[in-house]
Amino acid sequence: MPVQPRAEATLAAIREAALRILKQEGPGRLTTNRIAEVAGISIGSLYQYYPDKHAIAADICNSLLVADLGELDRYTEQSLFMAQKSLDETLRFFIREHIARHRKLYQQLRDFYLEIHWRYDFEAYMLERFPQRMTTANFLRIVFKRYRQELVSRDFSRAATMVVNAIEGTIHATLDHNPEQILDEAFSEELLALVLGYLKHPLPPPISSGQPPK
């Protein structure tokens, strides 16, 4: 226990140094050596806590997103409320929340977040910190069972996985190619339409080989 406050202080110094470098010197200067120098610690001390700069960046992202634990409680309560309301509103809520997380990190870290966003997994961090929480996919599976009459698929686990992958994959691809689009409120509605199209509209029958489409 006497070591704990010192460790927390060191971790905070490393995160603050990394943020200072990003804001004042740019992502090109963000190296473990430079972080240790700005934090006022040895490189050996830094490596006791982080294997590389990407682990430091992930910890910064975690800190930015869980700074207010009350916000996490709001997210859980709102999820349960929306699940009772309708399928469309539940999905709209999840999509907006997922976009909001990436938007916050993009606005805070800008070009550096564009470099690391594929490596960062907020849900994995939350499950490690709060093992009792359900994954988004598991929660959606339960929601899909509730609204089964509205869905084409009866494999709710697969459908939930496909929806989560579609949401996250689209957000990540947009960050790669058109990052400013995630700041547009219309982006979430377009993504919602994409997901609902998959869930509610049956696929057309396959075209037989050699026959032109009608």
C-alpha positions as CSV (number, residue, x, y, z in Angstrom):
1,M,0.0,0.0,0.0
2,P,2.7,2.6,0.7
3,V,3.9,2.1,-2.9
4,Q,0.5,2.7,-4.4
5,P,0.3,6.5,-4.2
6,R,3.8,6.8,-5.7
7,A,2.9,4.5,-8.6
8,E,-0.3,6.5,-9.2
9,A,1.8,9.7,-9.2
10,T,4.2,8.2,-11.7
11,L,1.4,7.1,-14.0
12,A,-0.2,10.5,-13.9
13,A,3.1,12.2,-14.7
14,I,3.6,9.9,-17.7
15,R,0.1,10.6,-19.0
16,E,0.5,14.4,-18.5
17,A,3.9,14.4,-20.2
18,A,2.5,12.5,-23.2
19,L,-0.4,15.0,-23.5
20,R,1.9,17.9,-23.2
21,I,4.2,16.6,-26.0
22,L,1.2,16.0,-28.2
23,K,-0.2,19.5,-27.7
24,Q,3.1,21.4,-27.8
25,E,5.4,19.3,-30.0
26,G,3.2,17.1,-32.1
27,P,2.7,13.4,-32.5
28,G,6.0,13.0,-34.3
29,R,7.9,13.8,-31.1
30,L,6.0,11.3,-29.0
31,T,8.5,8.7,-28.1
32,T,9.0,6.8,-24.8
33,N,12.4,8.5,-24.3
34,R,10.8,12.0,-24.8
35,I,7.9,11.1,-22.5
36,A,10.3,9.9,-19.8
37,E,12.3,13.1,-20.2
38,V,9.3,15.4,-19.9
39,A,7.9,13.4,-17.0
40,G,11.2,13.6,-15.1
41,I,11.6,9.9,-14.7
42,S,14.1,7.3,-16.1
43,I,13.2,5.3,-19.2
44,G,13.5,2.2,-17.0
45,S,10.8,3.5,-14.7
46,L,8.5,4.2,-17.6
47,Y,8.9,0.6,-18.9
48,Q,7.9,-0.7,-15.5
49,Y,4.4,0.6,-16.3
50,Y,4.1,0.7,-20.1
51,P,5.6,-1.5,-22.8
52,D,5.4,1.2,-25.5
53,K,3.9,4.6,-26.4
54,H,0.7,3.0,-27.7
55,A,0.0,1.6,-24.2
56,I,0.4,5.1,-22.8
57,A,-2.0,6.5,-25.5
58,A,-4.6,3.8,-24.6
59,D,-4.3,4.8,-20.9
60,I,-4.8,8.4,-21.8
61,C,-7.9,7.5,-23.9
62,N,-9.3,5.5,-20.9
63,S,-8.7,8.4,-18.6
64,L,-10.5,10.8,-20.9
65,L,-13.5,8.5,-21.2
66,V,-13.9,7.4,-17.6
67,A,-13.1,10.7,-15.9
68,D,-16.7,10.9,-14.8
69,L,-18.0,7.6,-13.4
70,G,-21.4,9.1,-13.1
71,E,-21.5,9.3,-16.9
72,L,-21.0,5.5,-17.0
73,D,-23.9,5.0,-14.7
74,R,-26.0,7.3,-17.0
75,Y,-25.0,5.2,-20.0
76,T,-26.1,2.0,-18.2
77,E,-29.4,3.4,-17.1
78,Q,-30.2,4.9,-20.5
79,S,-29.4,1.6,-22.2
80,L,-31.9,-0.2,-20.0
81,F,-34.5,2.5,-20.6
82,M,-34.1,2.5,-24.3
83,A,-34.3,-1.3,-24.5
84,Q,-37.8,-1.0,-23.0
85,K,-38.8,1.7,-25.5
86,S,-38.1,0.3,-29.0
87,L,-35.5,-1.4,-31.1
88,D,-34.9,1.6,-33.3
89,E,-34.3,3.9,-30.3
90,T,-32.0,1.4,-28.6
91,L,-29.8,1.2,-31.7
92,R,-29.9,4.9,-32.2
93,F,-28.7,5.4,-28.6
94,F,-25.9,2.8,-29.0
95,I,-24.7,4.3,-32.3
96,R,-24.7,7.9,-30.9
97,E,-22.8,6.8,-27.8
98,H,-20.2,4.9,-29.8
99,I,-19.7,7.9,-32.1
100,A,-19.5,10.3,-29.1
101,R,-16.6,8.3,-27.6
102,H,-14.6,8.4,-30.8
103,R,-15.5,12.1,-31.4
104,K,-14.3,13.1,-27.9
105,L,-10.9,11.3,-28.4
106,Y,-10.5,12.7,-31.9
107,Q,-11.3,16.3,-30.7
108,Q,-8.8,15.9,-27.8
109,L,-6.0,14.1,-29.6
110,R,-6.6,14.9,-33.3
111,D,-3.9,13.5,-35.6
112,F,-2.5,11.2,-32.9
113,Y,-5.9,9.5,-32.4
114,L,-6.1,9.0,-36.2
115,E,-2.8,7.0,-35.8
116,I,-3.9,4.8,-32.9
117,H,-7.7,4.4,-33.1
118,W,-7.6,0.9,-34.6
119,R,-5.4,-0.2,-31.6
120,Y,-7.7,1.3,-29.0
121,D,-10.5,-0.9,-27.5
122,F,-12.5,0.9,-24.8
123,E,-14.9,-2.0,-24.3
124,A,-12.0,-4.4,-23.5
125,Y,-10.7,-1.9,-20.9
126,M,-14.2,-1.6,-19.3
127,L,-14.6,-5.4,-19.1
128,E,-11.2,-5.6,-17.4
129,R,-12.1,-2.8,-14.9
130,F,-15.7,-3.9,-14.4
131,P,-16.0,-7.6,-15.1
132,Q,-19.7,-7.7,-14.2
133,R,-20.6,-5.4,-17.1
134,M,-22.1,-7.0,-20.3
135,T,-20.5,-6.5,-23.6
136,T,-22.5,-4.5,-26.1
137,A,-23.0,-7.6,-28.3
138,N,-24.4,-9.6,-25.4
139,F,-26.8,-6.7,-24.4
140,L,-28.0,-6.4,-28.0
141,R,-28.5,-10.1,-28.3
142,I,-31.0,-9.8,-25.4
143,V,-32.6,-6.8,-27.1
144,F,-33.0,-8.6,-30.3
145,K,-34.7,-11.5,-28.6
146,R,-37.2,-9.0,-27.2
147,Y,-38.0,-7.5,-30.6
148,R,-37.7,-10.8,-32.6
149,Q,-40.9,-10.1,-34.5
150,E,-39.1,-7.1,-36.2
151,L,-36.0,-9.0,-37.3
152,V,-35.3,-11.1,-40.3
153,S,-32.5,-13.1,-38.6
154,R,-33.2,-15.6,-35.8
155,D,-29.5,-16.0,-34.9
156,F,-29.5,-13.2,-32.4
157,S,-25.9,-13.7,-31.3
158,R,-24.7,-13.5,-34.9
159,A,-26.9,-10.5,-35.6
160,A,-25.6,-8.7,-32.5
161,T,-22.0,-9.4,-33.5
162,M,-22.6,-8.2,-37.0
163,V,-24.2,-5.0,-35.8
164,V,-21.4,-4.2,-33.4
165,N,-18.8,-4.9,-36.1
166,A,-20.7,-2.7,-38.6
167,I,-20.9,0.2,-36.1
168,E,-17.3,0.1,-35.0
169,G,-15.9,-0.8,-38.5
170,T,-17.8,2.1,-40.1
171,I,-16.6,4.5,-37.5
172,H,-13.0,3.4,-37.8
173,A,-13.1,3.4,-41.6
174,T,-14.5,7.0,-41.5
175,L,-11.7,8.1,-39.1
176,D,-9.3,6.7,-41.7
177,H,-10.7,8.4,-44.7
178,N,-13.1,11.3,-43.7
179,P,-12.6,11.9,-40.0
180,E,-14.6,15.2,-39.9
181,Q,-17.7,13.3,-40.8
182,I,-18.0,11.9,-37.3
183,L,-18.6,15.4,-36.2
184,D,-21.7,15.6,-38.4
185,E,-24.9,14.7,-36.6
186,A,-26.3,13.2,-39.8
187,F,-23.5,10.5,-39.7
188,S,-25.2,8.7,-36.8
189,E,-28.6,8.6,-38.6
190,E,-27.0,7.2,-41.8
191,L,-25.3,4.5,-39.7
192,L,-28.6,3.7,-38.0
193,A,-30.2,3.3,-41.5
194,L,-27.4,0.9,-42.5
195,V,-27.9,-1.3,-39.4
196,L,-31.7,-1.3,-39.6
197,G,-31.5,-2.3,-43.2
198,Y,-29.5,-5.3,-42.3
199,L,-31.7,-6.3,-39.4
200,K,-35.2,-5.7,-40.9
201,H,-35.0,-6.2,-44.6
202,P,-34.6,-9.7,-46.1
203,L,-32.0,-10.3,-48.7
204,P,-33.3,-10.7,-52.3
205,P,-33.0,-14.3,-53.6
206,P,-29.7,-15.1,-55.3
207,I,-29.5,-14.7,-59.0
208,S,-29.2,-18.1,-60.8
209,S,-26.0,-18.5,-62.8
210,G,-26.3,-17.5,-66.4
211,Q,-29.6,-15.7,-66.0
212,P,-29.8,-11.9,-66.3
213,P,-31.4,-10.0,-63.4
214,K,-35.0,-9.0,-63.9
